[in-house]
Amino acid sequence: MIQKDKWAWAWVPVLYFTQGIPYILVVTVSVIMYKKLGISNSDIGLYTSWLYLPWVLKPLWSPFVDLNGTKRKWFLSMQLIISLAILGVGLTVPTSIFFTTSLACFWMAAFASATNDIASDGYYMLGLTEKKQAFFVGMRSTFYRLAMITGQGLIVILAGFLENYYGDNTKAWSVTMIAAAILMLALTIANFFVTPKYETSEAIVQVKPEGFMDVFISFFKKPNIGIALAFILSYRLGESQLVKMAAPFLLDKTSAGGLEYSTEAVGTIYGTVGVIMLSLGGILGGILISKDGLKKWMLPMVLALNVPNAMYAFLALTKTTSIVAVVATVVLEQFGYGFGFAAFLIFLIYIAEGISKTSHYAIATGFMALGMMLPGMASGYIQEWLGYGGFFVWVVIAALPALFLLKYIKYPADYGKKTNTEDV
């Protein structure tokens, strides 16, 4: 076995940049693409939310990844499949059945991306010493964020440029997705060359199936787990719906209640200033929790996640198209999302505490993804029923269940302080 930490400065950035690209394409860019290709908001909300399902279910097949083959073989295989799936999206967009075929390709990319996450994270823990895992966590997060800027920003801006260049949204998005597939293939090749072979198939340790079941049983036997899961499912109840309809709102015609912004403008706003503010909010949230503990900041962070959503209601109800107002809304919402999400992640880490910490964290994040999927599926129907103004008012109201559950969830007041736990 190769010595740990080898070439980490090369492979950590590439591996986590690669991890972020397919996720942002499947979850966010697909929404913008379908809106520009004339798909209704109800169908966008329903079908793109189904794409969260692999991240909901990935704890179920993570042991299979652990027990069969090396992590390196898994993530290289999955990255190649993602490249082919995104290429499939690009090639089928010009067809008459593009919605069905492209969704099938996005589904393939989503399952491969979720599996790639399992293998990449496993490789990270296997290939680095504990000290280096902590050292590189910042770089890992940074390059994942850069992938978000690339996907949500540069790729969407490219699509907007091509829409203007060709005068044909279908051709523009076909070329854009083919370009994204080529980027993914290039990253796969880069990972092949920069990732050392830390493990061999013979070194993989087998575990008994009943041990796998015990992991799930022990998770659901945790104290107050019912209230904790209700809180996890409701924490982002408003945001899970807003994230599906925010881009359609900015892109939709003013006659339909939207702001009629161009694809390039949406890509620039969300993919640059939006991601930057999201990252800054997350960084500040982490610093404050590590300084004071989770209890002090839980309520402010829940409010930070939800209160800025009222700005979207203001835009929709007043029908203002002012770029200053729109950018200010995105800045506040994305910063609040990053800030509020910090408390959520620390709470998930607390829920996972115990012997099977890694597996329990995977289960908890599966419920987190479920909390995004189910409300997102209904978001388009709610928007079409209430209009954009009524919909964003509803998004603000959707914060109430999490606020109500706050007084019932239990966790140590100082959990998350640097001196309290090494995990945070």
C-alpha positions as CSV (number, residue, x, y, z in Angstrom):
1,M,0.0,0.0,0.0
2,I,1.3,3.5,-0.9
3,Q,2.2,5.8,1.9
4,K,-0.7,8.1,3.0
5,D,-0.8,11.8,2.0
6,K,1.0,11.2,-1.3
7,W,0.3,13.9,-3.9
8,A,-2.6,15.2,-1.8
9,W,-2.0,18.8,-3.0
10,A,-2.8,17.6,-6.5
11,W,-5.6,15.1,-6.0
12,V,-7.7,16.7,-3.3
13,P,-8.6,19.8,-5.4
14,V,-9.3,17.8,-8.6
15,L,-11.3,15.1,-6.8
16,Y,-13.6,17.6,-5.0
17,F,-14.0,19.9,-8.0
18,T,-15.1,16.8,-9.9
19,Q,-17.5,15.9,-7.1
20,G,-19.3,19.2,-7.2
21,I,-19.8,19.5,-11.0
22,P,-22.4,16.7,-11.5
23,Y,-24.4,17.7,-8.4
24,I,-24.8,21.3,-9.5
25,L,-25.7,20.2,-13.1
26,V,-28.3,17.7,-11.9
27,V,-29.9,19.8,-9.1
28,T,-29.6,23.4,-10.3
29,V,-28.6,23.7,-14.0
30,S,-31.3,21.2,-15.0
31,V,-34.0,23.6,-13.6
32,I,-32.7,26.5,-15.7
33,M,-32.4,24.4,-18.8
34,Y,-35.9,23.0,-18.6
35,K,-37.3,26.5,-18.0
36,K,-35.6,27.9,-21.1
37,L,-36.8,24.9,-23.1
38,G,-40.5,25.6,-22.2
39,I,-41.2,23.1,-19.5
40,S,-43.9,24.1,-17.0
41,N,-43.0,25.0,-13.4
42,S,-45.1,22.2,-12.0
43,D,-43.2,19.6,-14.1
44,I,-39.8,21.3,-13.3
45,G,-40.5,21.1,-9.6
46,L,-41.8,17.6,-9.6
47,Y,-39.3,15.9,-11.9
48,T,-36.1,17.7,-10.9
49,S,-36.9,17.1,-7.2
50,W,-37.1,13.4,-7.9
51,L,-33.4,13.7,-8.9
52,Y,-32.6,14.1,-5.2
53,L,-33.6,10.5,-4.6
54,P,-30.1,8.9,-5.1
55,W,-28.7,11.2,-2.4
56,V,-31.6,10.1,-0.1
57,L,-30.9,6.4,-0.7
58,K,-27.1,6.4,-0.9
59,P,-26.7,5.1,2.7
60,L,-28.4,1.8,1.4
61,W,-25.7,1.0,-1.1
62,S,-22.7,2.6,0.6
63,P,-21.7,-0.7,2.2
64,F,-21.7,-2.3,-1.3
65,V,-19.1,0.3,-2.4
66,D,-17.0,-0.4,0.7
67,L,-17.0,-4.2,0.1
68,N,-16.5,-4.5,-3.6
69,G,-13.5,-3.1,-5.4
70,T,-11.3,-0.1,-4.5
71,K,-12.6,3.4,-3.9
72,R,-10.5,4.7,-6.8
73,K,-12.0,2.2,-9.3
74,W,-15.5,3.2,-8.1
75,F,-15.1,7.0,-8.4
76,L,-13.3,6.7,-11.8
77,S,-16.0,4.4,-13.1
78,M,-18.8,6.7,-11.8
79,Q,-17.2,9.8,-13.2
80,L,-17.0,8.2,-16.7
81,I,-20.7,7.2,-16.4
82,I,-21.5,10.8,-15.4
83,S,-19.7,12.1,-18.5
84,L,-21.6,9.7,-20.8
85,A,-24.9,10.6,-19.0
86,I,-24.4,14.4,-19.5
87,L,-23.4,13.7,-23.1
88,G,-26.7,11.9,-23.4
89,V,-28.5,15.0,-22.2
90,G,-26.8,17.1,-24.8
91,L,-27.5,14.7,-27.6
92,T,-31.2,14.2,-26.8
93,V,-32.1,17.8,-26.1
94,P,-32.9,18.5,-29.9
95,T,-35.2,15.5,-30.1
96,S,-39.0,15.5,-29.8
97,I,-38.9,13.4,-26.6
98,F,-36.1,15.4,-25.0
99,F,-37.8,15.8,-21.6
100,T,-38.1,12.1,-21.0
101,T,-34.7,11.1,-22.4
102,S,-32.8,14.0,-20.8
103,L,-34.5,13.2,-17.4
104,A,-33.4,9.5,-17.8
105,C,-29.8,10.7,-18.5
106,F,-30.0,13.1,-15.4
107,W,-31.2,10.1,-13.3
108,M,-28.2,8.1,-14.4
109,A,-25.9,11.0,-13.6
110,A,-27.5,11.5,-10.2
111,F,-27.1,7.8,-9.2
112,A,-23.5,7.9,-10.4
113,S,-22.8,11.2,-8.7
114,A,-24.2,9.9,-5.3
115,T,-22.0,6.8,-5.7
116,N,-19.0,9.0,-6.6
117,D,-19.6,10.9,-3.4
118,I,-19.4,7.7,-1.3
119,A,-16.2,6.5,-3.1
120,S,-14.5,10.0,-3.1
121,D,-15.2,10.6,0.6
122,G,-14.0,7.1,1.4
123,Y,-10.8,7.6,-0.6
124,Y,-10.2,10.9,1.2
125,M,-10.4,9.2,4.6
126,L,-8.3,6.3,3.4
127,G,-5.6,8.3,1.5
128,L,-4.9,10.9,4.2
129,T,-3.7,10.7,7.8
130,E,-6.1,12.1,10.4
131,K,-4.0,15.2,10.7
132,K,-4.0,15.8,6.9
133,Q,-7.8,15.1,6.7
134,A,-8.3,18.1,9.0
135,F,-5.7,20.2,7.2
136,F,-7.2,19.7,3.7
137,V,-10.9,20.1,4.7
138,G,-10.8,23.8,3.8
139,M,-9.3,23.1,0.3
140,R,-11.8,20.3,-0.2
141,S,-14.7,22.8,0.5
142,T,-13.1,25.5,-1.5
143,F,-12.9,23.5,-4.7
144,Y,-16.4,22.1,-4.2
145,R,-17.5,25.7,-4.1
146,L,-15.5,26.5,-7.2
147,A,-17.4,23.7,-9.0
148,M,-20.6,25.4,-8.0
149,I,-19.4,28.7,-9.5
150,T,-18.4,26.8,-12.7
151,G,-21.7,25.0,-12.9
152,Q,-24.2,27.5,-11.7
153,G,-22.2,30.4,-13.1
154,L,-19.9,29.8,-16.1
155,I,-21.9,26.9,-17.7
156,V,-25.2,28.9,-17.4
157,I,-23.5,32.0,-18.7
158,L,-22.2,29.9,-21.7
159,A,-25.8,28.7,-22.4
160,G,-27.0,32.3,-22.3
161,F,-24.3,33.4,-24.7
162,L,-25.2,30.5,-27.1
163,E,-28.9,31.3,-26.9
164,N,-28.1,34.8,-28.2
165,Y,-25.5,33.5,-30.7
166,Y,-27.7,30.8,-32.2
167,G,-31.1,32.4,-31.6
168,D,-32.2,28.9,-30.7
169,N,-32.5,27.8,-27.0
170,T,-32.6,24.1,-28.0
171,K,-29.3,24.2,-29.9
172,A,-27.7,26.4,-27.3
173,W,-28.4,24.0,-24.4
174,S,-27.5,20.9,-26.5
175,V,-24.0,22.4,-27.1
176,T,-23.7,23.6,-23.5
177,M,-24.4,20.1,-22.1
178,I,-22.0,18.5,-24.6
179,A,-19.4,20.9,-23.4
180,A,-20.2,20.0,-19.8
181,A,-19.8,16.3,-20.7
182,I,-16.3,17.1,-22.2
183,L,-15.4,19.0,-19.0
184,M,-16.5,16.0,-16.9
185,L,-14.5,13.6,-19.1
186,A,-11.4,15.8,-18.8
187,L,-11.7,15.8,-15.0
188,T,-12.1,12.0,-15.0
189,I,-8.9,11.7,-16.9
190,A,-7.2,14.1,-14.6
191,N,-8.3,12.1,-11.6
192,F,-6.9,8.9,-13.2
193,F,-3.5,10.4,-13.4
194,V,-3.3,12.3,-10.1
195,T,-4.9,9.9,-7.6
196,P,-2.4,7.3,-6.2
197,K,-3.5,3.6,-5.8
198,Y,-3.8,3.6,-2.0
199,E,-5.7,0.4,-1.7
200,T,-6.0,-3.1,-3.3
201,S,-9.1,-5.2,-3.8
202,E,-7.5,-7.9,-1.6
203,A,-7.2,-5.5,1.3
204,I,-11.0,-4.9,1.6
205,V,-12.4,-6.2,4.9
206,Q,-15.7,-8.1,4.7
207,V,-18.5,-7.5,7.3
208,K,-21.5,-9.5,8.2
209,P,-24.9,-8.4,6.7
210,E,-26.5,-8.4,10.2
211,G,-23.9,-5.8,11.2
212,F,-25.2,-3.6,8.4
213,M,-28.7,-3.9,9.7
214,D,-27.6,-3.2,13.3
215,V,-26.3,0.2,12.0
216,F,-29.8,1.2,10.9
217,I,-31.5,-0.2,14.0
218,S,-29.1,1.6,16.4
219,F,-29.7,4.9,14.5
220,F,-33.5,4.8,15.0
221,K,-33.0,3.8,18.7
222,K,-31.3,7.1,19.5
223,P,-33.0,9.2,22.2
224,N,-35.6,11.7,20.8
225,I,-34.8,10.5,17.3
226,G,-38.4,11.2,16.2
227,I,-38.3,14.9,17.1
228,A,-34.8,15.1,15.6
229,L,-35.9,13.7,12.3
230,A,-39.0,15.9,12.2
231,F,-36.6,18.9,12.7
232,I,-34.3,17.7,10.0
233,L,-37.1,17.2,7.5
234,S,-38.6,20.7,8.2
235,Y,-35.4,22.7,8.7
236,R,-35.3,23.7,5.0
237,L,-39.0,23.4,4.2
238,G,-39.1,26.9,2.8
239,E,-35.7,26.8,1.1
240,S,-36.4,23.5,-0.5
241,Q,-39.3,25.0,-2.5
242,L,-37.6,28.4,-3.1
243,V,-34.5,26.8,-4.7
244,K,-36.7,25.2,-7.3
245,M,-38.7,28.3,-8.3
246,A,-36.2,31.1,-7.8
247,A,-34.5,30.7,-11.2
248,P,-37.9,30.2,-13.0
249,F,-39.1,33.4,-11.3
250,L,-36.2,35.4,-12.6
251,L,-36.4,33.9,-16.1
252,D,-40.2,33.9,-16.5
253,K,-41.9,36.6,-18.6
254,T,-43.3,39.6,-16.8
255,S,-46.7,38.8,-18.1
256,A,-46.5,35.5,-16.1
257,G,-45.3,37.3,-13.0
258,G,-41.6,36.8,-13.5
259,L,-38.8,39.3,-13.9
260,E,-37.8,38.3,-17.5
261,Y,-34.0,38.3,-16.8
262,S,-31.7,36.7,-19.4
263,T,-30.0,33.3,-18.9
264,E,-26.6,35.0,-18.7
265,A,-27.8,37.4,-16.0
266,V,-29.2,34.6,-13.9
267,G,-25.9,32.7,-14.3
268,T,-23.9,35.7,-13.3
269,I,-26.0,36.6,-10.3
270,Y,-26.3,33.1,-8.8
271,G,-23.0,31.7,-10.0
272,T,-20.8,34.5,-8.8
273,V,-22.0,36.8,-6.1
274,G,-24.6,34.1,-5.0
275,V,-22.0,31.4,-4.4
276,I,-19.5,33.8,-2.8
277,M,-22.1,35.0,-0.3
278,L,-23.2,31.4,0.4
279,S,-19.6,30.5,1.2
280,L,-19.0,33.5,3.4
281,G,-22.2,32.8,5.3
282,G,-21.1,29.2,5.9
283,I,-17.6,30.3,7.0
284,L,-19.0,32.9,9.5
285,G,-21.5,30.4,10.8
286,G,-18.9,27.8,11.5
287,I,-16.6,30.3,13.2
288,L,-19.4,31.5,15.5
289,I,-20.5,28.0,16.5
290,S,-17.0,27.0,17.2
291,K,-16.6,30.0,19.4
292,D,-19.9,29.9,21.4
293,G,-21.5,26.5,20.8
294,L,-24.6,25.5,18.9
295,K,-27.3,26.6,21.4
296,K,-26.5,30.3,21.2
297,W,-26.7,30.4,17.4
298,M,-29.4,27.9,16.6
299,L,-32.4,30.3,16.6
300,P,-30.5,33.2,14.8
301,M,-29.4,30.7,12.2
302,V,-32.9,29.3,11.6
303,L,-34.1,32.9,11.2
304,A,-31.2,33.8,8.9
305,L,-32.1,30.8,6.7
306,N,-35.7,31.9,6.3
307,V,-36.3,35.6,6.9
308,P,-34.4,36.7,3.6
309,N,-36.9,34.7,1.6
310,A,-39.4,37.5,2.3
311,M,-37.3,39.5,-0.2
312,Y,-38.5,37.3,-3.0
313,A,-42.1,37.9,-1.9
314,F,-41.3,41.6,-2.0
315,L,-40.0,41.3,-5.6
316,A,-42.9,39.3,-6.8
317,L,-45.6,41.4,-5.2
318,T,-44.1,44.7,-6.2
319,K,-43.1,43.4,-9.6
320,T,-39.8,45.3,-9.5
321,T,-37.2,44.4,-12.0
322,S,-34.5,46.6,-10.5
323,I,-31.1,44.8,-10.8
324,V,-30.1,46.4,-7.4
325,A,-33.1,44.9,-5.7
326,V,-32.6,41.5,-7.3
327,V,-28.9,41.3,-6.5
328,A,-29.6,42.4,-2.9
329,T,-32.2,39.7,-2.6
330,V,-29.9,37.0,-3.8
331,V,-27.0,38.3,-1.6
332,L,-29.1,38.2,1.5
333,E,-30.8,34.9,0.7
334,Q,-27.6,33.1,-0.2
335,F,-25.6,34.5,2.8
336,G,-28.5,33.6,5.1
337,Y,-28.7,30.1,3.6
338,G,-25.0,29.6,4.1
339,F,-25.1,31.0,7.6
340,G,-28.2,29.0,8.7
341,F,-27.0,25.8,7.1
342,A,-23.9,25.8,9.4
343,A,-26.2,25.1,12.4
344,F,-27.9,22.4,10.5
345,L,-24.7,20.6,9.6
346,I,-23.5,20.7,13.3
347,F,-26.8,19.3,14.4
348,L,-26.4,16.4,11.9
349,I,-23.0,15.7,13.3
350,Y,-24.4,15.6,16.8
351,I,-27.2,13.2,15.7
352,A,-24.5,10.9,14.2
353,E,-22.5,10.7,17.4
354,G,-21.7,7.2,18.5
355,I,-19.9,4.0,17.4
356,S,-21.3,4.0,13.8
357,K,-20.7,7.7,13.3
358,T,-19.9,7.6,9.6
359,S,-22.9,5.4,8.7
360,H,-25.3,7.4,11.0
361,Y,-24.1,10.6,9.4
362,A,-24.9,9.2,6.0
363,I,-28.4,8.2,7.2
364,A,-28.9,11.7,8.6
365,T,-27.9,13.3,5.4
366,G,-30.3,11.0,3.5
367,F,-33.1,12.4,5.6
368,M,-31.7,15.9,4.8
369,A,-32.0,15.1,1.1
370,L,-35.5,13.8,1.6
371,G,-36.4,17.1,3.2
372,M,-35.3,18.8,0.0
373,M,-36.9,16.3,-2.4
374,L,-40.5,16.0,-1.1
375,P,-41.4,19.8,-0.7
376,G,-39.5,20.5,-4.0
377,M,-41.8,18.1,-5.8
378,A,-44.8,20.1,-4.9
379,S,-43.2,23.5,-5.4
380,G,-44.2,24.0,-9.0
381,Y,-47.8,23.1,-8.4
382,I,-48.0,25.5,-5.5
383,Q,-46.4,28.3,-7.5
384,E,-48.9,27.8,-10.4
385,W,-51.8,27.7,-8.0
386,L,-50.7,30.8,-5.9
387,G,-48.7,32.8,-8.5
388,Y,-45.2,33.9,-7.7
389,G,-46.3,36.4,-5.0
390,G,-48.4,34.0,-3.1
391,F,-45.9,31.2,-3.5
392,F,-43.0,33.2,-1.9
393,V,-45.3,34.3,0.9
394,W,-46.0,30.6,1.5
395,V,-42.2,29.9,1.5
396,V,-41.8,32.4,4.4
397,I,-44.7,30.7,6.3
398,A,-43.0,27.3,5.8
399,A,-40.4,28.3,8.3
400,L,-42.8,27.9,11.2
401,P,-42.6,24.1,11.7
402,A,-38.8,24.3,12.3
403,L,-39.2,27.2,14.6
404,F,-41.9,25.3,16.6
405,L,-39.7,22.2,16.9
406,L,-36.7,24.2,18.2
407,K,-37.9,24.0,21.8
408,Y,-38.3,20.3,21.7
409,I,-35.0,19.1,20.1
410,K,-32.2,18.3,22.6
411,Y,-28.5,18.8,22.2
412,P,-25.7,20.0,24.5
413,A,-25.7,23.8,24.7
414,D,-21.9,24.0,24.0
415,Y,-21.8,21.4,21.3
416,G,-19.6,22.5,18.5
417,K,-17.1,24.5,20.5
418,K,-13.5,23.8,19.5
419,T,-12.7,22.6,23.0
420,N,-15.8,20.4,23.1
421,T,-15.3,18.1,20.1
422,E,-12.7,17.5,17.5
423,D,-15.3,16.8,14.8
424,V,-16.3,20.5,14.7
